[in-house]
Structure formats: structure tokens, C-alpha cells
């Protein structure tokens, strides 16, 4: 499984602002990913300036190729 990375926001941005940016980027990514049905792709979200992990997204495609995601911030290094 290929792990993708998205960079958004800066370390000094508040955590709420960063999670909002991650949500927007994840929604955009849903339209760009090509995932096989019943498959999950992990995407890590990092700050742009000094690399800190914001969270990890799990993107899954159903049998109709509809992509959904769940963002997990429990591993954040901020």
C-alpha cells in the first residue's frame, strides 16, 4: 500500500485551524484518488514549515468506487 503525504498549514497555526485544513484537503483528495473497491489508502497530513504530523487519514472505496475518509489526530506530534 502506497502511503501519501499532504502538507498544509504551519506549526504556529492553531490545532483547530490545522484540522479544518486537513478536512478540506481530504475532501479534495477524494476526487483525485483512484482506489480499488474495498481497499483503504492511508494519507499522512503534515505542517508545511517544520514537519509536524497533524493526523492520518484513511480513505476507503466501496464497491461503487465511492470514497469516504476518516481523519485520526491521535498520533499528532503537535
HELIX and SHEET records of a PDB file:
HELIX    1   1 UNK A   15  UNK A   32  1                                  18    
SHEET    1   A 4 UNK A   4  UNK A   7  0                                        
SHEET    2   A 4 UNK A  39  UNK A  46  1                                        
SHEET    3   A 4 UNK A  53  UNK A  61 -1                                        
SHEET    4   A 4 UNK A  67  UNK A  72 -1                                        
END                                                                             
